[in-house]
Amino acid sequence: MKKLLLAAGLIAGLATPAFAISTADRIVAVVNNSVITQSDLTKRQQEVTANLQRQNIGLPPADLLARQVLDQMINEQLQLQFASNNGIRIGELELDNAVQSVAQQNKTDLPGLRALLAKDGITLEQLREQVRKDMLLQRIRERELASRVSVSDQEVDQVLKSAIASKHAEYHLAVIQVNVPERADAAQIEQRRQKLLKAAAELKAGKPFAQVAASYSEAPNALQGGDLGWRSANALPADFIQMLDKLPVGEVTDIVRASGSLYLFKLVEKRNDSAPQFVQQHKVRHILIKTNEATSEADAYTRILQVQDRLKRGAKFEDLAKQFSEDGTAALGGDLGWVSEGDMVPDFQRAYLALSAGQVSEPIKSPFGWHLIRVDEVRSQNVSEDRERLALKQQLRQRKMEQGYTDWLEQLRSGAFIDDRLIEK
């Protein structure tokens, strides 16, 4: 895909080659009261194929790819139905801002964005719907998982006091994951293990890890080759660290069972760095108008626009924060102090990282409401000790989030009516 879609980071794979669809478009899956047709599946397969090719990942066999893609589509459909049933929405104003942000990232306006999309055979309306879906899936995670997952200071202290805390190792990992149902019997567990053994056999035969992950893994990142990125030793179980330390770089573990799933891990790289860590920090203020049962999104947006208008007419940001902000920092003029990347929710973080010192954002929507954000200063700070603690807390939280998402999705599937017709019975 061209720079446009890479910069947006939201709709990789929308543009696909033309293909013929049979007029007899059979149903390949029923998910509660929705259906997935063969043409839906074929279109998504082509999108995934284009994405894998861009990443230079070998394509799985067609039947395995169809299986993986359909499972992904079923999971998405279940989550979108959950959102609909629980009143989780992406408002038009919020969506407008997100699409406008895509245009800004590509240094153009909406007509220019429409023209750029047209070169790849995509309409602005298609982009909007894909952005809406991606934002909705992210919102579900934030509401159902992120808001409920916490890591206590005691948990962090316990890890830092352990023997692992003296290690400064970091491991770049990739994974093939097979989920095991919560109340699986011995036969079901063995069936899941056999699937992973088949994947292990293909790895031993020389197939690339990313290709095998795309064929067999049930992790959310399966169709991106299973890459987990870098993980700190402090955030991994001690017995797992011992296994990784014995594993040569480039090799794959035996089957690991943890947290109700079965895994094969590949050690892609390993590094050890105890040098001081300098990170960029931003001194941030904000004004928040909350959305809740009493204040609709449209009302909150109107109010934040009124605050923005006062700001443009010369009012001080600090005074407006004290007067109008509905956040606990209002008495401090909206001062959030020095924040580092990863401290804030994604929407808020993306907004302040795009600002220079002294700049104020346009109205930004987060799960909490509508914000105006100002960056007062930017600095590079040696935060080795504080950063180690913060990074550990974030990675422990990420671990809980990943497992929580897997468990939540399994519960969603177990309570749903799913008629999988990919293989005709």
C-alpha positions as CSV (number, residue, x, y, z in Angstrom):
1,M,0.0,0.0,0.0
2,K,1.1,3.6,-0.5
3,K,2.2,6.0,2.1
4,L,-1.4,7.0,2.8
5,L,-2.6,3.8,4.3
6,L,0.7,3.1,6.1
7,A,0.5,6.5,7.8
8,A,-3.1,6.0,8.8
9,G,-2.3,2.7,10.4
10,L,-5.9,1.7,10.2
11,I,-6.9,0.2,6.9
12,A,-4.1,-1.9,5.6
13,G,-5.3,-4.1,2.9
14,L,-8.4,-2.4,1.7
15,A,-7.3,-2.1,-1.9
16,T,-7.3,-5.6,-3.5
17,P,-7.1,-6.9,-7.0
18,A,-10.3,-7.5,-8.8
19,F,-11.8,-11.0,-8.5
20,A,-14.9,-12.8,-9.7
21,I,-17.6,-13.6,-7.3
22,S,-20.0,-16.4,-7.9
23,T,-23.6,-15.2,-8.3
24,A,-24.5,-18.1,-6.0
25,D,-22.9,-16.5,-2.9
26,R,-23.2,-19.2,-0.3
27,I,-23.1,-18.6,3.5
28,V,-19.9,-19.8,5.1
29,A,-20.8,-18.9,8.7
30,V,-23.8,-17.9,10.8
31,V,-22.9,-15.8,13.8
32,N,-26.0,-15.4,16.0
33,N,-28.2,-13.3,13.8
34,S,-25.5,-12.3,11.2
35,V,-24.1,-14.2,8.2
36,I,-20.7,-14.3,6.6
37,T,-20.8,-15.1,2.9
38,Q,-18.2,-16.6,0.5
39,S,-17.7,-13.2,-1.1
40,D,-17.1,-11.6,2.3
41,L,-14.5,-14.2,3.0
42,T,-12.9,-14.0,-0.4
43,K,-12.5,-10.2,-0.2
44,R,-11.0,-10.4,3.3
45,Q,-8.6,-13.2,2.2
46,Q,-7.3,-11.0,-0.6
47,E,-6.8,-8.1,1.9
48,V,-4.9,-10.4,4.2
49,T,-2.9,-11.8,1.3
50,A,-1.9,-8.3,0.2
51,N,-0.9,-7.5,3.8
52,L,1.2,-10.7,4.2
53,Q,3.0,-10.0,0.9
54,R,3.8,-6.4,2.1
55,Q,5.4,-7.9,5.2
56,N,7.3,-10.5,3.0
57,I,5.6,-13.3,4.9
58,G,5.0,-16.5,2.9
59,L,1.4,-17.3,2.3
60,P,-0.2,-20.3,4.1
61,P,-1.9,-22.9,2.0
62,A,-5.3,-21.6,0.7
63,D,-7.4,-23.8,2.9
64,L,-5.5,-22.9,6.1
65,L,-5.6,-19.2,5.2
66,A,-9.4,-19.4,4.6
67,R,-9.7,-21.1,8.0
68,Q,-7.7,-18.4,9.8
69,V,-9.4,-15.5,8.1
70,L,-12.9,-16.9,8.8
71,D,-12.1,-17.4,12.5
72,Q,-10.9,-13.8,12.6
73,M,-14.1,-12.6,10.9
74,I,-16.2,-14.6,13.4
75,N,-14.4,-13.0,16.3
76,E,-14.8,-9.5,14.9
77,Q,-18.5,-10.1,14.2
78,L,-19.0,-11.3,17.8
79,Q,-17.3,-8.2,19.2
80,L,-19.3,-5.9,16.9
81,Q,-22.5,-7.5,18.0
82,F,-21.4,-7.1,21.6
83,A,-20.8,-3.4,21.0
84,S,-24.2,-3.0,19.5
85,N,-26.0,-4.9,22.3
86,N,-24.1,-2.9,25.0
87,G,-24.5,0.6,23.5
88,I,-20.9,1.1,22.6
89,R,-20.8,3.5,19.7
90,I,-18.4,5.7,17.7
91,G,-20.1,9.0,17.2
92,E,-20.1,10.8,13.9
93,L,-18.1,13.8,15.4
94,E,-15.5,11.4,16.7
95,L,-15.3,9.6,13.4
96,D,-15.1,12.9,11.5
97,N,-12.1,13.9,13.6
98,A,-10.4,10.5,13.1
99,V,-10.8,10.7,9.3
100,Q,-9.6,14.3,9.4
101,S,-6.5,13.1,11.3
102,V,-5.8,10.6,8.5
103,A,-5.9,13.5,6.0
104,Q,-3.6,15.6,8.2
105,Q,-1.1,12.7,8.5
106,N,-0.9,12.7,4.7
107,K,-0.6,16.5,4.5
108,T,-3.9,17.0,2.7
109,D,-7.5,17.9,3.2
110,L,-10.6,15.7,2.8
111,P,-10.9,16.3,-1.0
112,G,-7.2,15.5,-1.3
113,L,-7.6,12.4,0.8
114,R,-10.5,11.2,-1.4
115,A,-8.3,11.7,-4.5
116,L,-5.4,9.7,-2.9
117,L,-7.8,6.9,-1.9
118,A,-9.2,6.8,-5.4
119,K,-5.8,5.9,-6.8
120,D,-6.0,2.6,-4.8
121,G,-9.6,2.0,-5.7
122,I,-11.0,3.0,-2.3
123,T,-13.8,5.4,-1.6
124,L,-13.8,7.9,1.3
125,E,-16.9,6.1,2.6
126,Q,-15.1,2.8,2.7
127,L,-12.3,4.4,4.7
128,R,-14.8,5.9,7.1
129,E,-16.5,2.5,7.8
130,Q,-13.1,0.7,8.2
131,V,-11.9,3.4,10.6
132,R,-15.2,3.2,12.5
133,K,-14.9,-0.6,12.9
134,D,-11.2,-0.4,14.0
135,M,-12.1,2.4,16.5
136,L,-15.0,0.3,17.8
137,L,-12.9,-2.8,18.3
138,Q,-10.4,-0.7,20.2
139,R,-13.1,0.9,22.3
140,I,-14.4,-2.5,23.3
141,R,-11.0,-3.5,24.5
142,E,-10.6,-0.3,26.5
143,R,-14.0,-0.6,28.1
144,E,-14.2,-4.3,28.7
145,L,-10.5,-5.0,29.5
146,A,-8.3,-2.0,29.9
147,S,-10.5,-0.4,32.5
148,R,-10.7,-3.6,34.6
149,V,-7.0,-4.6,34.5
150,S,-4.7,-3.1,37.1
151,V,-1.2,-3.8,38.5
152,S,-0.6,-2.9,42.1
153,D,2.6,-1.4,43.5
154,Q,2.9,-4.5,45.6
155,E,3.0,-6.7,42.5
156,V,5.8,-4.5,41.0
157,D,7.7,-4.5,44.3
158,Q,7.5,-8.3,44.4
159,V,9.0,-8.6,40.9
160,L,11.7,-6.0,41.6
161,K,12.8,-7.9,44.8
162,S,13.1,-11.2,43.0
163,A,16.2,-12.6,41.4
164,I,14.9,-11.7,37.9
165,A,15.1,-8.0,38.8
166,S,18.9,-8.0,38.5
167,K,18.5,-9.0,34.8
168,H,18.4,-6.3,32.2
169,A,17.8,-8.7,29.4
170,E,15.1,-8.1,26.8
171,Y,13.7,-10.7,24.4
172,H,12.3,-10.2,21.0
173,L,9.7,-13.0,20.7
174,A,7.2,-14.4,18.2
175,V,4.4,-16.8,19.1
176,I,2.1,-19.5,17.8
177,Q,-0.8,-19.8,20.2
178,V,-3.6,-22.4,20.3
179,N,-6.4,-21.6,22.8
180,V,-7.8,-24.3,25.0
181,P,-11.5,-24.0,26.2
182,E,-11.9,-23.3,29.9
183,R,-13.6,-26.6,30.7
184,A,-11.8,-28.7,28.0
185,D,-11.6,-32.4,28.6
186,A,-8.5,-34.6,27.9
187,A,-9.6,-35.3,24.4
188,Q,-10.1,-31.6,23.6
189,I,-6.7,-30.7,25.1
190,E,-5.0,-33.4,23.0
191,Q,-6.8,-32.2,19.9
192,R,-5.4,-28.7,20.5
193,R,-2.0,-30.1,21.2
194,Q,-2.0,-32.0,18.0
195,K,-2.7,-28.8,16.1
196,L,0.4,-27.2,17.7
197,L,2.5,-30.3,17.0
198,K,1.6,-30.0,13.3
199,A,2.8,-26.4,13.4
200,A,6.0,-27.5,15.1
201,A,6.6,-30.2,12.5
202,E,6.3,-27.6,9.7
203,L,8.9,-25.4,11.5
204,K,11.3,-28.3,11.8
205,A,10.8,-29.0,8.1
206,G,12.1,-25.5,7.4
207,K,9.0,-23.3,6.9
208,P,9.4,-19.7,8.1
209,F,7.9,-19.1,11.6
210,A,5.8,-16.2,10.4
211,Q,4.2,-18.3,7.7
212,V,3.4,-21.1,10.1
213,A,2.0,-18.6,12.6
214,A,-0.3,-17.2,9.9
215,S,-1.4,-20.8,9.2
216,Y,-2.1,-22.1,12.7
217,S,-1.9,-19.5,15.4
218,E,-5.0,-18.3,17.2
219,A,-3.4,-15.2,18.7
220,P,-4.7,-11.8,17.6
221,N,-1.4,-11.2,15.8
222,A,-1.5,-14.5,13.8
223,L,-2.0,-12.8,10.4
224,Q,0.9,-10.5,11.2
225,G,3.3,-13.5,11.6
226,G,3.0,-13.8,15.4
227,D,5.5,-11.1,16.2
228,L,5.3,-10.0,19.9
229,G,8.1,-7.4,19.8
230,W,10.5,-6.9,22.7
231,R,9.6,-8.1,26.2
232,S,11.6,-7.3,29.4
233,A,12.8,-10.1,31.5
234,N,11.2,-8.4,34.5
235,A,7.8,-8.8,33.0
236,L,8.1,-12.6,32.2
237,P,7.7,-15.6,34.5
238,A,11.0,-16.7,36.1
239,D,10.8,-20.3,34.7
240,F,10.1,-18.8,31.2
241,I,13.3,-16.7,31.5
242,Q,15.3,-19.7,32.4
243,M,14.0,-21.5,29.3
244,L,14.8,-18.5,27.0
245,D,18.3,-18.1,28.4
246,K,19.0,-21.7,27.3
247,L,17.5,-21.2,23.9
248,P,19.8,-20.1,21.0
249,V,18.6,-17.0,19.1
250,G,16.5,-18.1,16.1
251,E,15.3,-21.3,17.8
252,V,11.8,-22.3,18.9
253,T,10.7,-23.6,22.3
254,D,9.0,-26.9,23.0
255,I,5.2,-26.6,23.6
256,V,4.6,-24.3,26.6
257,R,1.3,-24.4,28.5
258,A,0.3,-21.3,30.4
259,S,-2.8,-19.4,31.3
260,G,-5.1,-21.9,29.6
261,S,-3.4,-21.8,26.2
262,L,-0.6,-23.7,24.4
263,Y,2.3,-21.9,22.8
264,L,5.4,-22.2,20.7
265,F,7.8,-19.2,21.1
266,K,10.6,-18.2,18.8
267,L,13.5,-16.2,20.3
268,V,14.1,-13.7,17.4
269,E,16.7,-11.5,19.2
270,K,18.1,-10.9,22.7
271,R,19.7,-7.8,24.2
272,N,21.1,-6.7,27.5
273,D,21.3,-3.0,28.3
274,S,21.7,-1.5,31.7
275,A,22.8,1.9,30.4
276,P,20.9,5.0,31.5
277,Q,17.6,5.4,29.7
278,F,16.7,8.8,28.3
279,V,13.1,9.3,27.2
280,Q,11.3,12.2,25.8
281,Q,8.7,13.6,28.2
282,H,6.0,16.2,27.7
283,K,4.7,18.6,30.3
284,V,1.0,18.5,29.5
285,R,-2.2,20.4,30.5
286,H,-5.7,19.5,29.4
287,I,-9.3,20.6,29.7
288,L,-11.9,17.8,29.9
289,I,-15.6,17.8,29.2
290,K,-16.9,14.4,30.2
291,T,-19.5,12.4,28.3
292,N,-22.0,10.5,30.5
293,E,-25.7,9.8,30.9
294,A,-26.3,13.5,31.6
295,T,-24.1,14.9,28.8
296,S,-24.3,13.5,25.3
297,E,-21.3,13.4,23.0
298,A,-22.8,16.2,20.9
299,D,-23.4,18.4,24.0
300,A,-19.9,17.7,25.3
301,Y,-18.4,18.6,21.9
302,T,-20.4,21.8,21.7
303,R,-19.1,22.8,25.2
304,I,-15.4,22.0,24.3
305,L,-15.8,24.1,21.1
306,Q,-17.1,27.0,23.3
307,V,-14.0,26.7,25.5
308,Q,-11.8,26.6,22.4
309,D,-13.4,29.8,21.2
310,R,-12.6,31.6,24.5
311,L,-9.1,30.3,24.2
312,K,-8.7,31.7,20.7
313,R,-10.1,35.1,21.9
314,G,-7.2,35.3,24.4
315,A,-8.3,33.6,27.6
316,K,-5.6,31.7,29.5
317,F,-5.6,27.9,29.2
318,E,-5.0,27.6,33.0
319,D,-8.0,29.8,33.8
320,L,-10.3,28.0,31.4
321,A,-9.2,24.6,32.9
322,K,-10.0,25.9,36.4
323,Q,-13.4,27.1,35.3
324,F,-14.6,24.4,32.9
325,S,-12.5,21.2,33.2
326,E,-14.3,18.2,34.7
327,D,-11.1,16.5,35.6
328,G,-9.4,16.3,39.0
329,T,-6.6,18.5,37.7
330,A,-8.9,21.5,37.2
331,A,-7.7,23.2,40.4
332,L,-4.2,22.9,39.0
333,G,-5.1,24.6,35.8
334,G,-5.3,21.2,34.1
335,D,-1.7,20.3,34.8
336,L,-0.9,16.6,34.3
337,G,2.8,17.1,35.0
338,W,5.5,15.3,33.0
339,V,4.2,12.4,31.1
340,S,6.0,9.7,29.1
341,E,4.9,7.6,26.1
342,G,2.6,4.9,27.4
343,D,1.3,6.9,30.4
344,M,-1.9,8.0,28.7
345,V,-4.7,6.3,26.7
346,P,-3.9,6.0,23.0
347,D,-6.1,8.7,21.6
348,F,-4.8,11.2,24.2
349,Q,-1.2,10.2,23.6
350,R,-1.4,10.5,19.8
351,A,-2.7,14.0,20.2
352,Y,-0.1,15.4,22.6
353,L,2.8,13.7,20.8
354,A,1.8,15.6,17.6
355,L,2.2,19.0,19.5
356,S,5.2,21.2,19.9
357,A,5.8,23.2,23.1
358,G,3.2,25.9,23.4
359,Q,0.8,24.3,21.0
360,V,-2.9,23.5,21.8
361,S,-4.7,20.6,20.1
362,E,-8.0,20.6,18.3
363,P,-10.8,18.9,20.4
364,I,-9.8,15.3,21.0
365,K,-12.1,12.4,22.0
366,S,-11.0,9.8,24.5
367,P,-13.0,7.2,26.4
368,F,-13.4,9.9,29.1
369,G,-14.8,12.7,27.0
370,W,-13.6,15.6,24.9
371,H,-10.2,17.3,25.6
372,L,-8.2,20.3,24.7
373,I,-4.5,19.5,25.2
374,R,-1.6,21.9,25.6
375,V,2.1,20.9,25.7
376,D,4.0,23.4,27.9
377,E,7.5,21.9,27.6
378,V,9.4,18.9,26.1
379,R,12.5,17.4,27.6
380,S,14.8,14.4,27.4
381,Q,15.1,12.8,30.8
382,N,17.2,10.1,32.4
383,V,14.5,8.0,34.0
384,S,16.3,4.7,34.4
385,E,14.9,3.8,37.8
386,D,11.5,5.3,37.4
387,R,11.3,4.1,33.9
388,E,12.2,0.6,34.9
389,R,9.4,0.6,37.4
390,L,6.9,2.1,35.0
391,A,7.9,-0.2,32.1
392,L,7.5,-3.2,34.4
393,K,4.1,-2.1,35.5
394,Q,3.0,-1.5,31.9
395,Q,4.3,-4.9,30.7
396,L,2.7,-6.8,33.6
397,R,-0.5,-5.0,32.7
398,Q,-0.1,-5.9,29.0
399,R,0.4,-9.5,30.0
400,K,-2.9,-9.5,32.0
401,M,-4.6,-7.7,29.1
402,E,-3.5,-10.2,26.5
403,Q,-4.7,-13.2,28.6
404,G,-7.8,-11.4,29.6
405,Y,-8.7,-10.7,26.0
406,T,-8.2,-14.3,25.1
407,D,-10.4,-15.5,28.0
408,W,-13.1,-12.9,27.2
409,L,-13.2,-13.8,23.6
410,E,-13.5,-17.5,24.4
411,Q,-16.4,-16.7,26.7
412,L,-18.0,-14.6,23.9
413,R,-17.7,-17.6,21.5
414,S,-18.9,-20.2,24.0
415,G,-22.1,-18.2,24.6
416,A,-22.8,-17.5,20.9
417,F,-24.6,-19.5,18.2
418,I,-21.9,-20.2,15.5
419,D,-22.7,-22.3,12.5
420,D,-19.4,-22.8,10.7
421,R,-20.1,-23.9,7.1
422,L,-16.6,-23.4,5.6
423,I,-16.3,-27.1,5.1
424,E,-19.6,-28.4,3.7
425,K,-21.0,-31.1,5.9
